[in-house]
Amino acid sequence: TNGSAPAVPSDQYDSLYLSPVTVGSSTLHLDFDTGSSDLWVFSSLQAQSSLVGHDYYMVDPAKEKQGYTWKISYGDGSGASGKVYADKVVVGGVTATAQAVEAATAVSAQFTQDVDTDGLLGLAMSTLNTVKPQQQKTFFDTVLKQLAQPLFAVDLKYHAAGSYDFGFIDKSKYTGAINYVNADTSKGWWGVSATAYSIGNASTSATVSGILDTGTTLLYVDTPIVKAYYAKVKGSKMDNTQGGYVFPCSATLPDFSLTIGGVKQIVPGKHINYSPTSAGNCFGGIQTNDGIGFSILGDIFLKSKYVIHEMGSTPRIGFAQQ
Ligand SMILES: CSC[C@H](NC(=O)[C@H](Cc1ccccc1)NC(=O)N1CCOCC1)C(=O)N[C@@H](CC1CCCCC1)[C@@H](O)C(=O)OC(C)C
């Protein structure tokens, strides 16, 4: 089988994308996250006050995996925890009949405030799953064998609805060739390396190692690259109160590319103007990975591409231009 689910921006700046998922008998809107490996949902186990504005999973005690718990924390400091159930999960017509569904008993303030996100669906390797006493499979791992091809493809768009395809490559969603590279899954993520970057037409050799992460809004790379980029943006500055590089909203932003597998993967300058700030300037889509330890190729990088994540005998990543 195969299937496709829409990926709809949660707000006008594409800060995250939400996809409809049937969990048990409810339809929830989840953030598909290639940076983590838990499928967790807002649930009837939470206080009613935490559920205002959310769709949530009505737990069925008969489906509980007795004694199983989970607890996750994310790069931005948010987190959640709870109990585990085995229930039907359907994504774009692809059905996992007994998927581990992690029902929240507690979620951090960021999640309670963000009333659009009803949970996350992790698409990294199952080795990062947080369920105890026994790690559980991601949705993708659960359905892998029933998929026509062992892959999912990510088609996030700039200020528009895109999609996640499971089990097939949709030729209508990209142009030109698909360029494949081996994925480094040793740390549990979809890891890639670039051998160069370019700012406008100037290319510089450098090793950029990072992970693809649909659950991260921006593009985080090494500080020297970030400095070189904003040196080309008149009026840009590092603004600690805003938490990163900002620039006049009228600035012209150069294109940025990373060379992966010998092919330049270009991020249009337009995509690098992430959003206006409260201070009247604009916040950059490229920021420093200081403190993270590796680069994160998040939505700013992904939203101009069709990216195939293939879990064959050798895991591969395929890049094509939208
Ligand atoms: C650099 S790592 C930071 C990353 N978070 C983010 O990128 C969050 C996502 C978000 C958007 C809207 C509302 C709430 C959260 N955005 C963010 O920090 N922003 C601040 C800068 O301006 C852009 C928005 C992160 O923690 N990603 C998580 C998934 C994420 C999904 C949304 C809820 C919070 C958790 C995950 O991909 C992860 O931890 O990746 C690891 C590998 C870093």
The ligand as a Gaussian input file, in Angstrom:
#p B3LYP/6-31G(d) Opt

LIG

0 1
 C       17.017000      23.641000      17.195000
 S       15.970000      22.489000      17.903000
 C       14.560000      23.368000      18.143000
 C       13.362000      22.720000      17.542000
 N       12.230000      23.594000      17.750000
 C       11.896000      24.469000      16.834000
 O       12.460000      24.629000      15.771000
 C       10.639000      25.266000      17.188000
 C        9.416000      24.513000      16.648000
 C        8.165000      25.164000      17.101000
 C        7.422000      25.931000      16.230000
 C        6.234000      26.542000      16.629000
 C        5.793000      26.359000      17.953000
 C        6.558000      25.586000      18.861000
 C        7.735000      24.987000      18.420000
 N       10.714000      26.615000      16.607000
 C       11.549000      27.516000      17.184000
 O       12.264000      27.212000      18.140000
 N       11.521000      28.785000      16.681000
 C       12.349000      29.828000      17.296000
 C       13.066000      30.589000      16.223000
 O       12.111000      31.086000      15.289000
 C       11.439000      30.005000      14.618000
 C       10.612000      29.216000      15.605000
 C       12.990000      21.375000      18.212000
 O       13.063000      21.252000      19.399000
 N       12.450000      20.492000      17.332000
 C       11.871000      19.258000      17.844000
 C       10.416000      19.126000      17.413000
 C        9.586000      20.313000      17.882000
 C        8.242000      20.281000      17.192000
 C        7.294000      21.383000      17.687000
 C        7.129000      21.307000      19.182000
 C        8.475000      21.347000      19.906000
 C        9.402000      20.254000      19.409000
 C       12.685000      18.068000      17.346000
 O       12.767000      18.119000      15.914000
 C       14.052000      18.051000      17.972000
 O       14.173000      18.170000      19.156000
 O       15.066000      17.953000      17.131000
 C       16.353000      17.804000      17.725000
 C       17.150000      16.847000      16.889000
 C       16.978000      19.169000      17.779000

